[in-house]
Amino acid sequence: MQSTDWPPEHSQALGEHLARGLSFARAAKALNAKFGTAYSRSAAIGRARRMGFGAAPERPDRPSGPAPIAKASRLEKPRRRHVPEFMRPMPAWKRKKMPKLRCVEIEPRRLSLFDLEPGDCRYPYGGEEEGEAINFCGHPKRPGSSYCGPHFHLTRGPGTAAERAAGTVLLRLVTAA
């Protein structure tokens, strides 16, 4: 941003250009060409107002040439709006009581969050009742997962990874509605 202090010769040249009827944009261009500055149209307007010029240079009252005529619409009837499939409203589904999923193959160690080590299974237990503490399985986890082997398979449903991800997105949409 440039300083608002214009040298007197710049201010004088701006006044002369505006007195000759140049627009603010052309006056700024002329100043930039003459003095090697980078004044914008807005800077010229601001300086002119501070100098007391206030209004813009005289403009003709009527524009030269006929007024533009609006063309008639080519469409006789409005187009039907196409709504993409992913933006259409989802049908309302009734909530279904989900069974509690617990793994019968393994007895959890039931560690608190603070007792978990970096290599422990993070499958949660508890928390169904108000005020009930949540604890975690705690057995050694499977490489590349947050869960031990049995809990890893318990959390993965049938289908490919993309199908499981799509099911998760649908579940989020249903719970958001």
C-alpha positions in Angstrom: 0.0 0.0 0.0 1.4 3.4 -1.0 1.7 6.4 1.3 -1.1 9.0 1.0 1.5 11.8 0.9 1.7 12.9 -2.7 4.5 15.2 -3.8 3.2 18.7 -4.7 4.1 18.3 -8.4 2.1 15.1 -8.6 -0.9 16.8 -7.0 -0.6 19.8 -9.3 -0.4 17.5 -12.4 -3.5 15.6 -11.3 -5.4 18.9 -10.9 -4.3 19.9 -14.4 -5.4 16.6 -16.0 -8.8 16.8 -14.2 -9.2 20.4 -15.3 -8.7 19.3 -18.9 -11.6 16.8 -18.5 -9.6 13.6 -18.2 -11.2 10.8 -16.3 -9.6 9.7 -13.0 -8.3 6.5 -14.7 -6.7 8.4 -17.5 -5.3 11.0 -15.2 -3.7 8.3 -13.1 -2.2 6.7 -16.2 -0.8 10.0 -17.3 0.8 10.6 -13.9 2.3 7.1 -13.9 3.8 7.7 -17.3 5.2 11.1 -16.4 6.5 10.4 -12.9 7.1 6.6 -13.1 4.6 5.9 -10.2 1.9 3.3 -9.8 -1.1 5.4 -8.8 -4.5 3.6 -9.3 -7.8 5.2 -10.3 -8.9 4.9 -6.7 -5.8 6.7 -5.5 -6.5 9.6 -8.0 -10.1 9.8 -6.8 -9.0 9.9 -3.2 -6.3 12.6 -3.8 -8.7 14.7 -5.8 -11.3 14.6 -3.0 -8.6 15.6 -0.5 -7.6 18.5 -2.7 -11.2 19.7 -2.9 -12.2 18.6 -6.4 -14.9 16.4 -4.9 -16.9 15.4 -8.0 -15.9 13.6 -11.1 -15.1 15.4 -14.3 -18.1 16.5 -16.4 -19.8 13.7 -18.2 -22.5 14.0 -21.0 -26.0 13.7 -19.6 -27.2 11.2 -22.2 -25.1 8.3 -23.5 -24.4 8.4 -27.1 -26.3 5.8 -29.1 -29.6 4.1 -28.6 -30.5 2.3 -25.4 -30.0 -1.4 -25.5 -33.1 -3.5 -26.3 -33.6 -6.7 -24.3 -34.0 -9.8 -26.5 -37.0 -12.1 -26.0 -36.3 -15.4 -24.4 -35.7 -18.3 -26.8 -37.3 -20.7 -24.5 -41.1 -21.0 -24.8 -41.4 -23.0 -21.5 -39.0 -23.1 -18.6 -36.7 -26.1 -18.5 -37.1 -28.7 -15.9 -34.4 -28.6 -13.3 -32.2 -31.6 -13.2 -31.2 -32.6 -9.7 -28.3 -35.0 -9.5 -28.9 -38.4 -7.8 -26.7 -37.7 -4.8 -28.6 -34.4 -4.0 -32.0 -36.0 -3.9 -33.5 -36.4 -0.5 -32.9 -39.7 1.3 -36.0 -41.7 2.2 -36.8 -41.7 5.9 -36.0 -45.0 7.5 -37.2 -46.2 10.9 -34.5 -46.7 13.5 -33.8 -50.3 14.1 -32.5 -51.5 17.5 -29.1 -52.8 16.8 -27.9 -55.9 18.7 -24.9 -55.5 21.0 -21.8 -56.8 19.2 -19.4 -58.5 21.4 -16.7 -61.0 20.5 -17.1 -64.4 22.2 -13.6 -65.6 21.2 -11.7 -63.3 23.5 -12.0 -62.1 27.2 -11.2 -58.4 27.2 -8.7 -57.0 29.7 -11.0 -54.0 30.2 -8.2 -51.3 30.4 -9.0 -47.6 30.9 -7.9 -45.1 28.3 -5.0 -44.0 30.5 -3.8 -47.6 30.9 -3.7 -48.4 27.2 -0.3 -48.9 25.6 0.4 -48.0 21.9 0.1 -51.6 20.8 -3.2 -52.4 22.7 -6.6 -53.1 21.1 -8.9 -50.2 21.4 -12.2 -52.0 21.0 -14.6 -50.3 23.5 -16.7 -51.9 26.2 -19.2 -50.3 28.4 -20.8 -46.8 28.2 -24.3 -48.1 27.4 -25.8 -46.8 30.6 -25.6 -43.2 31.9 -22.4 -42.7 33.9 -21.0 -46.1 33.1 -17.2 -46.1 32.4 -15.9 -47.0 29.0 -12.9 -49.4 29.0 -11.1 -51.2 26.2 -10.1 -54.7 25.2 -6.4 -54.2 25.7 -5.1 -57.4 23.9 -2.2 -56.9 21.4 -3.6 -55.3 18.3 -3.3 -56.5 14.7 -0.7 -54.8 12.5 -2.2 -51.9 10.6 -5.3 -51.8 12.7 -6.5 -50.4 16.0 -8.0 -53.7 17.1 -6.9 -57.2 17.9 -7.6 -60.0 15.3 -11.1 -61.0 16.6 -12.3 -57.4 17.1 -10.9 -56.5 13.7 -13.1 -59.1 12.0 -16.0 -58.1 14.1 -15.8 -54.5 13.0 -15.5 -55.4 9.3 -18.7 -56.2 7.5 -19.0 -58.2 4.4 -18.1 -56.6 1.1 -15.2 -54.6 -0.3 -13.7 -51.6 1.4 -15.6 -49.3 -1.0 -18.9 -50.9 -0.1 -18.2 -50.6 3.6 -17.2 -47.0 3.2 -20.5 -46.3 1.3 -22.4 -47.9 4.1 -20.7 -45.7 6.6 -21.6 -42.6 4.6 -25.3 -43.7 4.4 -25.3 -44.3 8.1 -24.0 -40.8 8.8 -26.7 -39.3 6.5 -29.4 -41.3 8.3 -28.3 -40.2 11.7 -27.9 -36.6 10.6 -31.5 -36.5 9.4 
